[in-house]
Amino acid sequence: MSAQDFVREIFTKYYDAHCNEIMPPSSLEQREFGFILNKEKMMIRHKNFNSPHELRRFIATNTPSDVYYSSAYYEHPTEPMERKNWLGADLVFDIDSDHLDTPCKKEHDFWTCETCGNSGRGEKPAICSNCKGTKFKMEAWLCENCLEAAKNEAEKLLDFLTSDLGFQPEKTMICFSGQRGYHVHIEESEIRLLNQDGRREIADYITATGIKVESHGFGDTGAKRRGPSLDDLGWSGRITRGVYDILSLTSVEDFQNVFGLPKNTAKSLGTRRNTILQAMEQAIQWRAGNVSQEAWKMLASRAARKQASLIDTVVTTDIHRLIRLPQTLHGKTGLKSVQVPAEKLQSFDPLRDAVAFKEGTLQVFVNDAPSFRIEDEVFGPYYQELVEIPMAAAVYLLCKKAAKLIDD
């Protein structure tokens, strides 16, 4: 049996046992569905279902590797896009650790030149050193550090949505994607008809795109520079808290070498650090010797970037987006897409709580894989070796095409 056939078979067994756990989205009959079929590895879309039973039966019968539904509502979901008649869309956010700058990627991600097969770990080069090609295939691996970074961004996003934009937490759905990130859905009727420009404004606000720190208390002139309070609402408070963190954690050397501040400014910040922090805590005037207006603006700009949530803005502005259906399997990992209550997000562990295959072991031949954790056990690194490992870890390697069955 090939690895592909085995994965399809075990996915089929999973759906036979767990299909009733799949909860369809609201307004099911107005949604478009798309599926990647395990065997053909092709997307079929423009599907529609009139009942949860009909949807579940299709999944159980066809065993897709991935299941998606539209964030949009349509009058005619099965028609081509130009004839669907768009009725509105949920507001959707995507956070993917692939887009986050985590240093561990150079240890576990690798690239392959599509022209000559040259490969390496970490960020792909602009040009292949072997053939000068510019097209690369990236292979990203599960990593608890990357997943934790994605969760932190999701927590920041939720704070924006509830504290700044006024969305109700109970109408905000958070889902682990089943691979390396999180999706956040808002189904409130007030935003359903929001066009792309309106969604772009929301995305820009959350990502601090185009923000002017001078408008938030960091452009005052004169010797007395009173910044906004740490408790201020909106970006004024967020930037202030970000500046506070920078001042608390940055050495004099890093003020110079990392932030590029003049020597006198860096020294003044180091000398008067505690005084400045106390002034910020008390919301009184900030006075810091040789710290110029431009230096404050630069620190505030850095703080704004740090406080922003790194969402994929393309997803948020797309009013026809297909998004992964919760409680279905991810074809590249074998993990489940899991809906996570907001109050449980901090304690959620995707490498434990999203595991679908918890029984049995499997012997596989691993070509090349970095170390990775599934549940409470760390596996690998492996290179050209035969191993017998728990089913969830084996399925993950088979889905990644990093391993094969011994009779494959």
Sequence and secondary structure as in RCSB ss.txt:
>XXXX:A:sequence
MSAQDFVREIFTKYYDAHCNEIMPPSSLEQREFGFILNKEKMMIRHKNFNSPHELRRFIATNTPSDVYYSSAYYE
HPTEPMERKNWLGADLVFDIDSDHLDTPCKKEHDFWTCETCGNSGRGEKPAICSNCKGTKFKMEAWLCENCLEAA
KNEAEKLLDFLTSDLGFQPEKTMICFSGQRGYHVHIEESEIRLLNQDGRREIADYITATGIKVESHGFGDTGAKR
RGPSLDDLGWSGRITRGVYDILSLTSVEDFQNVFGLPKNTAKSLGTRRNTILQAMEQAIQWRAGNVSQEAWKMLA
SRAARKQASLIDTVVTTDIHRLIRLPQTLHGKTGLKSVQVPAEKLQSFDPLRDAVAFKEGTLQVFVNDAPSFRIE
DEVFGPYYQELVEIPMAAAVYLLCKKAAKLIDD
>XXXX:A:secstr
  HHHHHHHHHHHHHHHHGGG    SSGGG  EEEEETTT  EEEEE  SSHHHHHHHHHHH EEEEEEESEEES
STTS GGGS EEEE EEEEEEGGGS  TTHHHH EEEETTT  EEESS  SS TTT    EEEE    HHHHHHH
HHHHHHHHHIIIIIS   GGGEEEEE SSSEEEEEE  GGGTT  HHHHHHHHHHHHTTT  GGGGT    SS B
    TT SHHHHHHHHHHHHHHHH  HHHHHHTT   HHHHHHHHHTHHHHHHHHHHT  B  TT  HHHHHHHH
HHHHHHHS    HHHHH TT EEE TTSB TTT  B EEE GGGTTT  HHHHT    S EEEEEEEEE  EEET
TEEE  EEEEEEEEEHHHHHHHHHTTSEEETT 
